[in-house]
Each structure stands twice: as structure tokens, then as C-alpha cells.
Amino acid sequence: MSTFQEPDKSVDWGRKGSQMLVSLACLIVVLAGMKLAAGVLVPIAYAFFLAVLSFPLMRWMTNHRFPSVLALALTLLMNLGVLAGLITLAVRMLISFNSDLPRYLRGLERYSIELATWLETNGIEGANETLAGFFDWNTIIGYAGQQDMLTRIGSMLGSTFGTLATVAAGLIMILILMMFVLMEAPGTLSRLTAVKLAGGPDFTGLMRSASDIQKYLGVKTLISALTGLLAGVWCYFLDLQYPLLWAILAFVFNYIPAVGSTAASIPAIVEALVQHGTGGAIGIAIGYGGINFCLDNFVQPTLLGNRFGISALVVVLSVIFWGWLWGPLGMFLAVPLTMVFKVLLDNSEEFRWISVAMAKKKIRRGEVEVAGYDLAEGEVIGGGASTERPGRE
């Protein structure tokens, strides 16, 4: 059972409160700087996590007697090929879908009018006016017809990077940074040991958690690929016009926890509603729901195990927070970034309690157990990554 140290009755809570206020003020300044520097920090974060995800491939090649330069080049080419293939395919499908967008919007307008009429006949007065106030269909359809899909995507990405040219520069920057991270990766452990011996901070806890983050990214990529594949097959089976586009969308959006899979299903449901009526939309919704339920509740926990002890509430809040801080691109890295910060907090004497508060909790035999803190009697919460038993050597 988890046991915690009794609160120190002699703590000066006035002084501790002042320290907390100063820390909070510093945190606000740091967050403001991170938000302003999103155009630089987002590519760095993506480069780092792509390198973490790709490093096992490069290590496998070097272990099989590939020259290190060739292993690095093949790893980069594989990443570039996957990214370029997905982006090219998605852009082509989006351009094709854009020409049909006004037709789908007209279909939604027709269904909204039918819904308002049905509500009026069932005693809900003013339903037509209320729905008309929510959706100005003529303006929406006119906007969809005037602006092409690439312009809309560029404006969405521009909320993080600034302009479409900056987006292209950001992609190049990601690849270059990823190359240098992979080049430096083999000597990271010895370098951090030298930093510690030279009087610097101890990053061993963060290094121990790197394998967990690597496993999470790998499993999440596998689950996302399965989600996209099954969603595309289901959309093709129900005779939708763009099953490949919805498969790519399901794959990409599945990286956003809690809300991503649901958001990815909406366009497919709308297309099914317009093309095949209510029955088709219900069929698509049931298929997406079944796919996400099975993969998220059976396959993913089996592959990950009980090693990632972040509560569901923290996951949802992290998506909101990183989305606010770095825009839509921040949502995709919400969980890995939160895991990194949780490990950093876990190795801080002053803020370890925040890491404990973020951990997943369950009730067993009437007592609360905290994931990652299953301590033997007499032990207290100590340093170490969230996947270890803190306090043990």
C-alpha cells in the first residue's frame, strides 16, 4: 500500500506560500515567453519527439553493422518519405474534397431545416429562427466556395507559425534538428553523467523516462495506424466517396488524446448523412465508436501496461493547455510533453507533490493507490521517474 510522510507540523506555511506566489509569477512569465516563441519551440519539440520515435530504428541498423552515417541517412529518408507521402496524399484528397464541400454544406442546410420543422411541429416554437441564427448557411457556403482548402489549412497553421512560408521553413527546421538529435543520441547518457559530475543538474530521472516516452510514441503510432486503417475500411465498406481521406484524418487526429478520435469522425459522419441519410450516418458513428472503444480500452492498455500513470483529467487538461499555448499542433504532443514535465516535477523536492497530484489513482480495499508510487511500508516518495518505485535504488 502507498504510504506517505506525515505533514511536518513545523513548516512555515507563510514563507512557503510566498515562495509559491513567486514560483507562480515566474511560471506565468515562462509561459508567456513559450507562447510568443511558439514558431521556434514547436519545431524543436516535434524534432525531439520524432527523433525519440525514430532512434530505435537507427539503433537497430547500427547493431546490425550498418555504418552510422548510412543508418542515420536511412532513418531520415524513411521519416521524410512517410511525411511527404502522407502530406502529398492528404493534400490531393483535400483539393478533391474541396470541390464537393458546397454540396455537403447544402445537404447539411437541408437537414437543419428539416430538423427545425420537426421541432416546430412538436411544440418547440421559434426553432427555425434559433437555428437560422446559429448557422448563416449562405455565408458559410459562400465562404467555402471562395476559399480553397489549402488557404484554409494555411490560415489554421498560421495561428502557430505565422505564414505558410514559415510552415515550410518549420518543416525543414524539424528535419535538420531531428538529424542533429539523432547524431548526438548515442552519447547522451555519458554526456549527462559528465554534466552531473561537473556540478550540473542530475538528468538521470529524465533519461530513465525517455524509454517510456519512446514506448508511448511507438504504441500511439501503431494504434493511430490501426485506427486509420480500420476507419478507412469501414468508410469504404459503407460506400463513402473519400475513405482514404478519412483514414488519414483518423490516423493523424488519434494522436490528440480524449477528443481527437471523435473530431476525426465528424467529417465522415457528415458525408454519410448527406450521401446515405440518417442510417448511413448512424452506421459510420457506430463503426468509429466501436473501433475507438476496442483499441483504446483493450489493445492500447495491453501494449502500454500500467506504466503511464497520468490521470484522465490531467490528459484532458493537458490537451486544452497545450492547444492554448501552441495552437492545434500543441494538442498532438500534449501527453508526451506532460509526461516530460511530470518526470521533471517528480525529481524536484519542492514540486514533487504536483507530480503526485497528476498521477493516476485507484481505490483498492478502501485505500488510495497512486500509479508509480506503490511504496513498501516505511518508504516515502523520493526521486525517480514515474515508472519506478521512488525511494528505491
C-alpha positions in Angstrom: 0.0 0.0 0.0 1.1 3.5 -0.6 2.3 5.3 2.5 3.1 9.0 2.6 5.1 11.0 5.1 3.1 12.8 7.8 2.9 16.5 7.2 5.6 18.5 9.1 3.8 20.4 11.7 6.7 22.9 12.0 6.5 24.1 8.4 6.4 27.8 8.0 3.3 28.0 5.7 3.6 31.8 5.4 7.1 31.6 3.9 6.1 28.6 1.8 3.1 30.5 0.5 5.3 33.4 -0.5 7.6 31.0 -2.4 4.6 29.5 -4.2 3.5 33.0 -5.3 7.0 33.8 -6.6 7.1 30.5 -8.4 3.6 31.1 -9.9 4.7 34.5 -11.2 7.8 33.0 -12.7 5.7 30.3 -14.3 3.4 32.9 -15.9 6.4 34.7 -17.4 7.8 31.5 -18.7 4.5 30.5 -20.3 4.2 33.9 -21.9 7.6 33.5 -23.4 6.8 30.0 -24.6 3.6 31.3 -26.3 5.5 34.1 -28.0 8.3 31.8 -29.1 5.9 29.1 -30.5 7.3 29.5 -34.0 10.7 28.3 -32.7 9.7 26.0 -29.9 7.1 23.9 -31.7 9.6 22.7 -34.5 12.1 21.9 -31.7 9.6 19.8 -29.8 8.5 18.0 -32.9 12.1 17.3 -33.9 12.9 16.0 -30.5 9.9 13.6 -30.3 10.3 12.4 -33.9 14.0 11.7 -33.1 12.9 9.8 -29.9 10.4 7.8 -32.0 13.0 7.1 -34.8 16.0 6.3 -32.6 15.2 2.5 -32.2 15.3 2.1 -36.0 18.7 3.7 -36.2 19.9 1.7 -33.2 18.7 -1.5 -34.8 20.6 -0.7 -38.0 23.8 0.2 -36.2 23.5 -3.0 -34.1 23.3 -4.9 -37.4 26.6 -3.5 -38.6 25.2 -0.7 -40.7 27.6 2.2 -40.9 26.4 5.0 -38.6 26.2 7.5 -41.4 24.1 5.2 -43.5 21.9 4.3 -40.6 21.3 8.0 -39.9 20.6 8.7 -43.6 18.2 5.8 -44.0 16.3 6.8 -40.8 15.9 10.4 -42.1 14.9 9.2 -45.5 12.2 6.9 -44.0 10.8 9.8 -41.9 10.9 12.1 -44.9 9.2 9.5 -47.2 6.4 8.9 -44.7 5.8 12.6 -44.0 6.0 13.5 -47.7 3.7 10.7 -48.7 1.1 11.5 -46.1 1.1 15.2 -46.9 1.0 14.7 -50.7 -1.8 12.2 -50.5 -3.8 14.3 -48.0 -3.4 17.5 -50.0 -4.6 15.8 -53.2 -7.6 14.3 -51.4 -8.4 17.7 -49.7 -8.3 19.5 -53.1 -10.7 17.0 -54.5 -12.9 17.2 -51.4 -12.9 21.0 -51.5 -14.8 21.0 -54.8 -17.6 18.9 -53.2 -17.7 20.9 -50.0 -20.5 23.3 -51.0 -22.7 20.3 -51.9 -22.2 18.8 -48.5 -23.0 22.1 -46.8 -26.2 22.3 -48.8 -27.1 18.9 -47.6 -26.5 19.9 -44.0 -28.6 23.0 -44.6 -31.5 20.8 -45.8 -31.2 18.5 -42.8 -31.1 21.5 -40.4 -34.3 22.9 -42.0 -36.0 19.5 -41.6 -34.9 19.3 -38.0 -36.2 22.8 -37.3 -39.5 22.0 -38.9 -39.8 18.7 -36.9 -39.1 20.6 -33.7 -41.7 23.2 -34.6 -44.4 20.6 -35.2 -43.6 19.0 -31.8 -44.3 22.2 -29.9 -40.9 23.9 -29.8 -41.7 27.4 -31.1 -39.0 29.5 -32.7 -36.8 26.6 -33.7 -36.4 27.8 -37.2 -35.3 31.3 -36.1 -32.9 29.9 -33.5 -31.2 27.5 -35.9 -31.0 30.2 -38.6 -29.3 32.5 -36.0 -26.7 29.8 -35.2 -25.9 29.0 -38.8 -25.9 31.5 -41.7 -25.7 28.9 -44.4 -25.5 31.3 -47.3 -22.4 33.0 -45.7 -20.8 29.6 -44.8 -21.4 28.1 -48.3 -20.2 31.3 -50.0 -17.0 31.3 -47.9 -16.4 27.6 -48.7 -16.8 28.3 -52.4 -14.5 31.3 -52.4 -11.5 30.0 -50.4 -9.7 26.8 -51.4 -8.8 24.1 -48.9 -5.0 24.9 -48.9 -5.7 28.5 -48.0 -7.8 27.4 -45.0 -5.2 24.9 -43.9 -2.5 27.6 -44.2 -4.5 30.0 -42.1 -5.0 27.3 -39.4 -1.3 26.5 -39.3 -0.5 30.2 -39.4 -2.1 30.6 -35.9 1.0 28.8 -34.7 3.8 29.5 -37.2 2.7 32.8 -38.8 2.6 32.3 -42.5 2.7 29.4 -45.0 6.3 30.1 -45.9 7.1 29.9 -42.2 5.4 26.5 -42.1 7.7 25.2 -44.9 10.7 26.6 -43.0 9.4 24.9 -39.9 9.3 21.5 -41.6 12.9 22.0 -42.9 13.9 23.0 -39.4 12.3 19.9 -37.9 14.2 17.6 -40.2 17.5 19.4 -39.6 17.1 19.4 -35.9 16.0 15.7 -35.9 19.2 14.8 -37.8 21.4 16.5 -35.2 19.4 15.0 -32.3 19.9 11.5 -33.8 23.6 12.2 -34.3 24.0 13.2 -30.7 21.7 10.5 -29.2 24.3 7.6 -28.8 26.5 9.7 -26.4 23.7 11.3 -24.4 24.0 9.2 -21.3 27.7 9.7 -20.9 27.3 13.4 -21.6 24.7 13.9 -18.9 26.8 11.9 -16.5 29.7 14.3 -17.2 27.3 17.3 -16.6 26.3 15.8 -13.2 30.0 15.3 -12.2 30.8 18.8 -13.2 28.3 20.1 -10.7 25.3 20.4 -13.0 21.7 19.1 -12.5 21.0 15.4 -12.4 19.0 14.4 -15.5 19.2 10.6 -14.9 15.5 10.5 -14.0 14.6 12.2 -17.3 16.8 9.7 -19.2 15.1 6.7 -17.4 11.8 8.1 -18.5 12.9 8.5 -22.2 12.3 4.8 -22.9 8.7 5.2 -21.5 8.1 8.2 -23.8 9.6 6.3 -26.6 7.3 3.4 -25.9 4.3 5.6 -25.7 5.0 7.3 -29.0 5.6 3.9 -30.7 2.4 2.4 -29.3 0.4 5.5 -30.1 1.7 5.5 -33.7 0.7 1.8 -34.0 -2.8 2.4 -32.5 -3.2 5.5 -34.8 -2.2 3.5 -37.9 -4.7 0.7 -36.9 -7.4 3.4 -36.3 -6.8 4.9 -39.7 -6.8 1.6 -41.4 -10.0 0.3 -39.8 -11.8 3.6 -40.2 -10.8 3.7 -43.9 -12.0 0.1 -44.5 -15.3 0.9 -42.7 -15.9 4.1 -44.7 -15.1 2.1 -47.9 -17.5 -0.7 -46.9 -20.3 1.9 -46.3 -19.6 3.4 -49.7 -18.3 6.9 -48.8 -16.6 8.9 -51.5 -13.4 9.7 -49.6 -12.5 6.7 -47.4 -8.7 7.3 -47.9 -9.0 10.9 -46.7 -11.0 9.9 -43.6 -8.4 7.2 -42.9 -5.6 9.7 -43.0 -7.6 12.1 -40.8 -8.3 9.3 -38.3 -4.6 8.4 -38.2 -3.4 12.0 -37.6 -6.1 13.0 -35.1 -5.8 9.9 -33.0 -2.6 11.5 -31.6 -4.8 14.0 -29.9 -6.0 12.2 -26.7 -9.6 12.3 -25.5 -11.1 14.4 -28.3 -9.0 13.6 -31.4 -10.8 10.4 -32.5 -14.2 12.0 -32.0 -13.3 15.0 -34.0 -11.9 12.8 -36.8 -15.2 11.0 -37.1 -17.3 14.1 -37.7 -16.5 14.8 -41.4 -17.1 11.1 -42.3 -20.5 11.2 -40.4 -21.4 14.4 -42.2 -20.6 12.8 -45.6 -22.6 9.7 -44.8 -25.5 11.9 -43.7 -25.6 13.8 -46.9 -25.0 10.8 -49.2 -26.9 8.0 -47.5 -29.2 9.7 -45.0 -29.6 9.1 -41.2 -29.0 5.4 -41.4 -25.6 5.8 -43.1 -24.5 8.4 -40.6 -25.5 6.2 -37.7 -23.6 3.3 -39.2 -20.4 5.4 -39.6 -20.8 6.7 -36.0 -21.2 3.1 -34.6 -18.2 1.9 -36.6 -15.9 4.7 -35.4 -17.2 4.3 -31.8 -16.5 0.5 -31.9 -13.0 1.0 -33.4 -12.0 3.6 -30.8 -13.6 1.7 -27.9 -11.8 -1.5 -28.7 -8.4 0.0 -29.5 -8.4 2.5 -26.6 -9.8 0.1 -23.9 -8.3 -3.2 -24.9 -5.4 -3.0 -27.3 -3.6 0.2 -26.1 -3.7 -0.7 -22.3 -2.4 -4.2 -23.2 0.6 -2.7 -25.1 1.3 0.1 -22.7 0.6 -1.7 -19.4 0.3 0.4 -16.2 3.4 2.4 -16.8 2.0 5.8 -17.8 0.3 7.0 -14.6 -1.3 10.2 -15.7 -4.9 10.6 -14.7 -7.7 11.1 -17.3 -8.5 14.6 -16.1 -4.8 15.6 -16.4 -4.8 14.2 -20.0 -7.9 16.3 -20.9 -6.5 19.4 -19.3 -3.1 18.9 -21.0 -4.9 18.9 -24.4 -6.6 22.2 -23.5 -3.5 23.7 -22.1 -1.1 22.8 -24.9 -3.7 23.7 -27.5 -4.0 27.2 -25.9 -0.2 27.6 -25.7 0.9 26.3 -29.1 -2.3 26.1 -31.1 -3.6 22.9 -32.9 -0.1 21.5 -33.2 0.4 21.6 -29.5 -2.5 19.2 -28.9 -0.7 16.4 -30.8 2.2 16.5 -28.3 0.0 17.1 -25.2 0.7 13.8 -23.5 4.4 13.4 -24.3 5.1 17.0 -23.1 3.0 16.4 -20.0 5.0 13.2 -19.3 8.3 15.1 -19.5 7.1 17.8 -17.1 5.7 15.2 -14.7 9.2 13.5 -14.6 10.9 16.9 -14.0 8.4 17.6 -11.2 8.9 14.1 -9.8 12.6 14.8 -9.4 12.1 18.2 -7.6 11.9 18.2 -3.8 9.7 21.4 -3.9 7.2 20.4 -6.6 7.0 16.6 -6.3 3.6 17.0 -4.8 2.3 18.3 -8.1 3.6 15.1 -9.8 1.7 13.0 -7.2 -1.5 15.0 -7.8 -1.2 14.4 -11.6 -0.8 10.6 -11.2 -3.5 8.1 -11.9 -5.2 6.9 -8.8 -7.3 3.9 -7.9 -9.1 2.6 -4.8 -8.1 -0.9 -3.6 -9.5 -2.3 -0.4 -10.7 1.1 0.7 -7.3 2.8 0.3 -6.0 5.1 -2.4 -3.1 3.9 -4.5 -1.1 6.3 -6.8 0.3 4.9 -10.0 4.1 4.9 -9.9 4.2 5.3 -6.1 3.5 1.8 -4.8 5.8 2.0 -1.8 6.7 -0.5 0.8 5.9 0.2 4.5 8.3 2.8 5.8 9.1 4.2 2.4 8.3 7.8 1.4 8.1 9.4 -2.1 11.5 10.0 -3.4 13.2 10.8 -6.8 13.0 8.8 -9.9 10.8 8.5 -13.0 7.1 7.9 -12.7 7.6 4.3 -13.9 9.8 3.4 -11.0 9.2 2.9 -7.3 10.6 6.1 -5.9 12.8 5.8 -2.9 14.5 2.6 -4.1 17.9 2.3 -5.6 
